[in-house]
Amino acid sequence: MKKSTQVPATMVAAVAAAMLSGCGSTQTRRCVDDRGNVIPDQNCVNSTYGSPYYGRSRWGYGGSYSGGVLRNFSSTPSSGANIQDSTGHSISRGGFGGSGGSFGG
């Protein structure tokens, strides 16, 4: 007797929903200091020791940006999110099996 190779529609729908969750969202990556002040990206590109002027710096993803300050941000991007820099250029595209970015510090 031959086994069926059909996949139940509910399983296909569940896998599709899991793959699409988070897809299409875009997060902006900004370099921030300890107080959430947005600082030049160069301070996060090589932030092993921090900056004498800005202190310790790190990447902030998403959040609310206003008046040069980033609030409620994450130190890692959301799973599956498309990441752009502060000028709007795409850094990475999210998707199934993607990995998170890095942050300084």
C-alpha positions as CSV (number, residue, x, y, z in Angstrom):
1,M,0.0,0.0,0.0
2,K,1.4,3.4,-1.0
3,K,1.4,6.2,1.6
4,S,-0.1,9.6,0.6
5,T,2.4,12.4,0.0
6,Q,-0.2,15.1,0.4
7,V,0.4,17.7,3.1
8,P,-2.6,18.8,5.1
9,A,-3.7,22.4,4.2
10,T,-3.5,23.4,7.9
11,M,0.1,22.5,8.1
12,V,1.0,24.5,4.9
13,A,-0.9,27.5,6.3
14,A,0.9,27.2,9.7
15,V,4.3,27.1,8.0
16,A,3.5,30.0,5.7
17,A,2.3,32.1,8.7
18,A,5.5,31.4,10.6
19,M,7.6,32.3,7.6
20,L,5.7,35.6,7.0
21,S,5.6,36.8,10.6
22,G,7.9,39.8,10.8
23,C,8.4,40.0,7.0
24,G,8.0,43.3,5.5
25,S,8.8,45.3,8.6
26,T,11.6,47.8,8.3
27,Q,13.8,48.9,11.2
28,T,16.3,51.7,11.1
29,R,19.7,51.1,12.7
30,R,21.2,54.1,14.5
31,C,24.3,54.6,16.5
32,V,23.5,55.7,20.1
33,D,25.4,56.7,23.2
34,D,24.6,55.6,26.8
35,R,21.7,58.1,27.0
36,G,20.1,57.2,23.7
37,N,21.5,60.3,21.9
38,V,22.0,59.5,18.2
39,I,25.7,59.9,17.3
40,P,27.7,59.5,14.0
41,D,27.8,55.9,12.8
42,Q,31.6,55.8,12.8
43,N,31.4,55.6,16.6
44,C,29.6,52.2,16.3
45,V,31.6,50.8,13.4
46,N,34.7,50.5,15.6
47,S,33.5,51.0,19.2
48,T,35.8,48.7,21.0
49,Y,36.9,51.4,23.3
50,G,34.2,54.0,22.8
51,S,34.7,57.6,22.2
52,P,36.1,60.2,24.7
53,Y,33.3,62.6,23.6
54,Y,30.3,60.2,23.4
55,G,31.3,57.5,25.8
56,R,30.3,53.9,25.0
57,S,28.3,53.5,21.8
58,R,26.1,50.8,20.4
59,W,23.6,50.1,17.6
60,G,20.0,50.8,18.3
61,Y,17.3,49.2,16.2
62,G,13.7,50.5,15.7
63,G,12.4,52.6,18.5
64,S,11.1,56.1,18.4
65,Y,13.4,58.9,17.1
66,S,12.8,62.5,17.9
67,G,15.0,65.5,18.5
68,G,18.2,63.5,18.1
69,V,17.3,61.0,20.7
70,L,16.3,57.3,20.2
71,R,13.8,55.9,22.7
72,N,12.4,52.4,23.3
73,F,14.9,50.8,20.9
74,S,16.4,47.3,20.9
75,S,20.1,46.3,20.8
76,T,19.2,43.6,18.2
77,P,16.9,43.8,15.2
78,S,13.6,42.0,15.1
79,S,13.6,38.6,13.5
80,G,12.9,38.8,9.8
81,A,13.0,42.6,9.7
82,N,14.6,44.6,6.9
83,I,17.3,46.8,8.3
84,Q,18.2,50.2,6.9
85,D,20.8,52.8,8.0
86,S,19.9,56.3,9.1
87,T,20.0,57.5,5.5
88,G,17.5,54.9,4.3
89,H,19.9,52.6,2.6
90,S,19.2,48.9,3.0
91,I,21.8,47.0,5.2
92,S,20.2,43.6,5.2
93,R,16.9,42.0,4.3
94,G,15.2,39.8,6.8
95,G,13.7,36.4,6.0
96,F,13.3,32.9,7.2
97,G,16.5,31.7,8.8
98,G,18.1,35.1,8.9
99,S,20.4,36.1,11.7
100,G,20.5,39.2,13.7
101,G,23.0,42.0,13.4
102,S,25.7,43.0,15.7
103,F,26.0,45.9,18.1
104,G,29.0,47.7,19.5
105,G,30.1,47.3,23.1
